[in-house]
Amino acid sequence: MDNLTHSLVGALIGQAGLKRRTGLAMPALIIGANLPDVDAACFFWLHGTEPLAFRRGITHGPPALVLLPLVLAGMLWGWDRWQASRGKRPEKRLPVRLGWLYLLALIGCLTHPALDWMNVYGIRLLEPFSSRWFYGDVLFIIDVWLWALMGGGLWLSLRRERRGGDWRAIGRGALGLAAIYIVANFGISAWTRMANTSFPETIASPPPVAFWQRDAIGVGGGGQFFVDGERVGNLPLTACDLAAARAADPQVDAFLFWSRAPVLDRLEDGSFMLGDARYYGVERGQFSVAVPTRFCAGR
């Protein structure tokens, strides 16, 4: 999911009452909820499709989810000590407890892969022990309805807190409504898969905004995929020697490592392009890669 959603979840957990456990609890929760996305730094040294293969892997797996909160808690604790030594520690800040800082940072971190799993992009939950991708097919990567629900709940909770009311109940209520919304989306995706009996397997892909709808991606076997009944990709995958292309071209290898529903097209200029049925029609530079013609010509 996007980082605003991750941040709102961390903030609402704090507004549910946990922010009173220690000083700097809210930074621990909000930063922790975003911390696995430190892998976005890969854009500084990777290019093309290589970030697709790197993202949502090592920093989203079990070792990182234990170690990253420890680093964050230590930094926040050190920040509090540094401010105190300079006489700049805010008087209203609660005492900082390192154990609670770690626990809250851990809770924030754990919400991250839970949310990332919910879309069709995928996540490698067991990295580095396994590179298997997991998919929830429940929410679009940016869900404006979750933004509105959780953002509104956070605003109301903070407003109630300033006025001396029961702000915890609003925070808990907003989290509860978000959970109900997510469960409802689980049901919509499950219904889409059950209703689409034409294929052995169906990917239920939520579109942006219209959460009640799904793009049904039928898995037809033999590298064939159908979006809402229409086949995508004008060539079978066997039209190119993809094993040889992967061995020779790291861009093709990275793309196929990430791709869940690879499809092959021959373009008007005679070149060959790999795409993914989940993002078919999206700007080619983002979710596609050219296959060198020498691996396709004459096959």
Residue pairs with C-beta under 8 A, 6 or more apart in sequence:
1 115
1 116
1 118
1 119
1 139
1 141
1 142
1 143
2 141
2 142
3 34
3 37
4 147
5 115
5 142
5 143
5 146
5 147
5 150
6 33
6 34
6 37
6 111
6 112
6 115
7 30
7 33
7 34
8 146
8 147
8 150
8 151
8 154
9 33
9 111
9 115
9 150
9 175
9 178
10 26
10 29
10 30
10 31
10 32
10 33
10 34
10 108
10 111
11 26
11 29
11 30
11 154
12 150
12 153
12 154
12 157
12 171
12 174
12 175
12 178
13 29
13 107
13 108
13 111
13 171
13 175
14 25
14 26
14 29
14 30
14 104
14 171
15 153
15 154
15 157
15 158
15 161
15 167
15 168
15 170
15 171
15 174
16 168
16 171
16 172
16 175
17 168
17 171
17 172
18 25
18 29
18 104
18 107
19 25
19 26
19 29
20 94
21 97
21 100
21 104
22 28
22 94
22 95
22 96
22 97
22 100
22 101
22 104
23 80
23 93
23 94
23 95
23 96
23 97
24 76
24 77
24 79
24 80
24 93
24 96
24 101
25 94
25 100
25 101
25 104
27 76
28 69
28 72
28 73
28 76
28 101
28 104
28 105
28 108
29 104
29 105
29 107
29 108
30 108
31 72
31 105
31 108
32 68
32 69
32 72
32 104
32 105
32 106
32 107
32 108
32 109
32 112
33 108
33 109
33 111
33 112
34 108
34 112
35 59
35 68
35 69
35 72
35 105
35 108
35 109
35 112
36 59
36 60
36 64
36 65
36 68
36 109
36 112
36 113
36 116
37 59
37 112
38 59
38 68
39 54
39 55
39 56
39 57
39 58
39 59
39 60
40 55
42 50
42 51
42 54
42 55
43 51
46 54
48 251
48 254
48 289
49 251
49 252
49 254
49 255
49 258
49 289
50 250
50 251
50 254
52 254
52 255
52 257
52 258
52 287
53 253
53 254
53 255
53 257
53 258
54 254
56 116
56 121
56 122
56 123
56 124
57 124
57 127
57 131
58 64
58 127
58 128
59 68
60 112
60 113
60 116
60 123
60 124
60 125
60 127
61 124
61 125
61 126
61 127
61 128
61 129
62 126
62 129
63 128
65 106
65 109
65 110
65 113
66 106
68 105
68 109
69 102
69 105
69 106
69 108
69 109
70 102
70 105
72 101
72 105
73 98
73 101
73 102
73 105
74 98
76 96
76 101
76 105
77 96
77 98
77 101
80 89
80 93
80 96
83 89
83 90
113 123
113 125
115 139
116 123
117 123
117 125
117 134
117 135
117 136
118 136
118 137
118 138
118 139
118 182
118 185
119 135
119 136
119 137
119 138
119 139
119 140
119 141
119 206
120 135
120 137
120 203
120 205
120 206
120 260
120 278
121 135
121 141
121 278
122 133
122 134
122 135
122 258
122 260
123 133
123 134
123 135
124 130
124 131
124 132
124 133
124 134
125 132
125 134
126 132
131 257
133 258
133 260
135 203
135 260
137 189
137 203
137 204
137 205
137 206
138 182
138 185
138 186
138 189
138 206
139 146
139 182
139 185
139 206
139 211
140 206
140 207
140 208
140 211
142 208
143 211
144 208
144 209
145 181
145 211
146 178
146 181
149 174
149 177
149 178
149 181
150 174
150 175
150 178
152 174
153 170
153 171
153 173
153 174
153 175
153 177
153 178
154 171
154 174
156 170
156 174
157 167
157 168
157 170
157 171
157 174
158 167
160 166
160 167
160 170
161 167
185 206
185 211
188 204
188 206
188 211
188 212
188 214
189 204
189 206
189 214
190 204
192 202
192 204
192 214
192 216
193 202
193 204
196 202
196 216
196 218
198 218
198 229
199 218
199 219
199 220
199 226
200 219
200 220
200 221
201 218
201 219
202 216
202 217
202 218
202 219
203 216
203 217
203 219
203 260
203 261
203 277
203 278
204 214
204 215
204 216
204 217
205 214
205 215
205 216
205 217
205 278
206 213
206 214
206 215
207 213
207 214
207 215
215 227
215 228
216 227
216 228
216 229
217 225
217 226
217 227
217 261
217 277
217 278
218 225
218 226
218 227
218 229
219 225
219 261
220 226
220 231
222 236
222 237
223 233
223 236
223 237
223 238
223 262
223 263
223 264
224 231
224 233
224 236
225 231
225 232
225 233
225 261
225 263
225 277
226 232
227 277
227 280
232 263
232 275
232 277
232 280
233 263
233 264
233 265
233 275
233 277
233 280
234 264
234 265
234 266
235 264
235 265
235 266
235 272
236 264
237 262
237 263
237 264
238 299
239 264
239 266
239 272
239 296
239 299
240 264
240 272
240 291
240 295
240 296
240 299
241 295
241 296
241 299
242 252
242 256
242 274
242 291
242 295
244 295
245 252
245 291
245 292
245 295
246 252
246 253
246 256
247 253
248 292
248 295
249 291
249 292
251 289
251 290
252 274
252 289
252 291
252 292
254 289
255 262
255 274
255 288
255 289
256 262
256 274
259 274
259 276
260 276
260 278
261 276
261 277
261 278
262 274
262 275
262 276
262 277
263 274
263 275
263 276
263 277
263 280
264 272
264 273
264 274
264 275
264 291
265 272
265 273
265 275
266 272
266 273
266 296
267 273
270 293
271 290
271 293
272 290
272 291
272 293
272 295
272 296
273 284
273 288
273 289
273 290
273 291
274 288
274 289
274 290
274 291
275 284
275 287
275 288
276 287
276 288
278 287
279 286
279 287
